[in-house]
């Protein structure tokens, strides 16, 4: 575990045996442990091992704090609830029904990942409705001995929330503040379907900015700062990716051709700035083909 502040630490879930793709946060308080974004069921062995190595037990976990319900962030929730029925799950009210009945969530994910679903994510079990604490944004919750301010931060997902611990000056921002695998490296926007909304995303970044956190914690991957430089780079890359998709939509050919062109352009640009190994981890955390699909859907809905 890597400490962020007293009682707050994170570790790598080693998704698909690849370091630096998915991080999870542990808030360790006197009355129990809260986990921010526990990840998918496929990484539960790493979650258990990370807790064990820190001298903690899964049996001490009292709450799961979700930024959103995408499988890489929250797929393990139902499985954890089966083992620990008294867990409380904090999630935005728009995401809560899809934890209780994950059929639509799974159908949407299967359209993207096909036969790789089981290998990538493992099992996805329903979460009992009684376990859910639904959020709207604007609340202050207590989890793992920490007070967390909640903001509704859609853009990447319509049910995304972010959390701010004022004492440690850390904001847990899920995917809203992008993907940054390399310290001092690029900050890329993850834009998979189905509900990318660039206007909402811009508003959400302003909400995070108003907190003025010293540290942004990204699920992909880890702590980042300073705030201004990080968000400036992300905003530039959101606009660049958006323009690139618009350019692709003007090209002749099929959507497969347009997606392949966009993916190739993104890969070339990334590999000019970093090693092939680092670029591959960026792609594992935010696949370019899926990023094209989310932005293409957004622009086509805009007409």
Residue, then its C-alpha position, 0 to 999 in steps of 0.5 A: x500500500x502507498x500512503x496518501x495521508x494518515x489513514x488513507x492509502x492506495x494500491x494496485x489491483x494488477x488488472x490482467x496482471x498489468x501494473x498501473x491500470x486500476x488503483x483502489x483506495x482504502x480509508x482506514x478509520x477506528x470504526x472500520x474500513x471504506x474502499x473507494x472503487x473496489x474494482x472488478x471481481x477479476x481483481x478480488x484476489x489482488x484486493x484481498x492480498x493488498x489488504x492482507x499485506x497492510x494488516x487489514x481484513x476484508x471483514x473490517x470493511x464497512x463501506x464501498x464508495x463508488x465514483x460510478x458503476x462501470x465494471x472496472x470500478x465497481x464490478x466486485x460490489x455484489x460479490x463483496x456484498x454476498x460475503x459482507x451483507x452489512x456493507x453500505x454502498x455509496x453511489x449516485x442515484x442514477x447508478x443505483x438501480x443498475x447495481x440492484x439489477x445489473x442486466x442492462x449494465x451487463x448487456x451494454x458492457x457485453x456489446x463492447x467486450x463480447x467474449x472477453x467479459x468473463x476474463x476481464x471482469x469476472x462475475x457481476x452479482x446484484x447488490x441488495x437495495x437495502x445496502x445502497x446509500x443513494x447520492x445526488x451531489x452536495x452531501x457530506x458523508x462519513x466513511x472509513x473515519x473520513x468526511x467526504x464532500x460529494x459532487x455530481x460530476x457527469x461527463x464520462x458517465x451520467x451517474x458519476x460522482x467525485x469525493x473530496x476529503x478536506x483534511x487530507x486535501x485529496x479529491x477522489x475523482x474516478x474517471x472525470x479527471x482522466x487517465x494518467x499512467x506516467x508521473x508527469x505524463x499525458x492526461x487522456x480522457x476515457x470516452x467509452x459509450x454510452x453516455x459521454x457528454x462533453x458539456x457536462x464534463x466541462x462543468x464537472x471539471x469546474x466543480x472539481x476546480x472549486x474544491x482546489x484539492x492539492x491532490x487528484x486521485x485517479x482510478x487510472x492511475x493514482x495521485x496527480x497534481x498540481x491541479x491547474x496543470x493536470x486539468x489544463x492538459x486534460x481539457x486540451x486532450x478532450x478537445x483534441x480527441x473530440x476534433x479527431x473524431x469529428x474529422x473521422x466522421x467526415x471521412x469516406x468508408x465504414x465506421x470500422x474504417x473511421x474507428x481504425x483511423x482514429x485509433x491509429x492516430x491516437x497510438x501514433x501521437x501517444x508513442x511519440x511522447x512515451x515508451x511503447x510499454x507506457x503507451x500500452x498501459x494507457x490503452x489498457x486503461x482507456x481503449x482508443x477504439x471504445x473512446x471513438x465509439x463514445x465520442x462518435x455517439x455523442x456527436x451523432x446525437x448532437x446532429 
